[in-house]
Amino acid sequence: MTSEPMTSPSAGAVTANSVLLIVDAESLLSRYPQPSLDPQKPTVIEDGFIFAISATTAAQNIINDSKIMLTTNNGKVFHIRGRTVSLLAEHTVVFHNMTVHDTGILSPPKLIVHGDQTVPAPDPANPTQPGSHSADDHYWECSQLSTGVTACELNFMLINQRCEALGYFSWKTEVTLSA
């Protein structure tokens, strides 16, 4: 079984800088074993549980100090996605709200959803021949309006394999945008 050709849903629309926010689900649940189950009152988390990766220098990607350094090298639009570090893929993260303090530096984030995208997956019977399945793709999109520093708050939920929310969390970060 082969997968059909995949075109990025955003490839024709906008040239964007990708940002990946990686949540350490196991450590987060270990530190906060009874997180809020109310999305309106999320558990506020400390530094050290979310790692941001973008096209910036490696040194900036290694430091985990709740600060994100973004450089526009592919237009002024950013696509922000979240994933988890989870030993057996038992947890998934969904960022459900993002706010920007200074909307003169970074535009308010907008949720973009592309439905029914073809996603490759290995075929257990023949792992060297890719298979595929359908899934919805989503990310948050915002644009750099000027250089500078702004505070951002990101709200997310950790979800188990049965698509049940295990907890709602809030993370405050400082984003520095440069040209």
Beta strands, then each sheet from edge to edge (+ up, - down):
strand 1: 16-24
strand 2: 43-44
strand 3: 50-53
strand 4: 67-71
strand 5: 77-85
strand 6: 92-100
strand 7: 110-123
strand 8: 126-143
strand 9: 148-159
strand 10: 165-178
sheet 1: 3+ 1- 5- 8+ 7-
sheet 2: 2+ 10+ 4+
sheet 3: 2+ 10+ 9- 6+
end
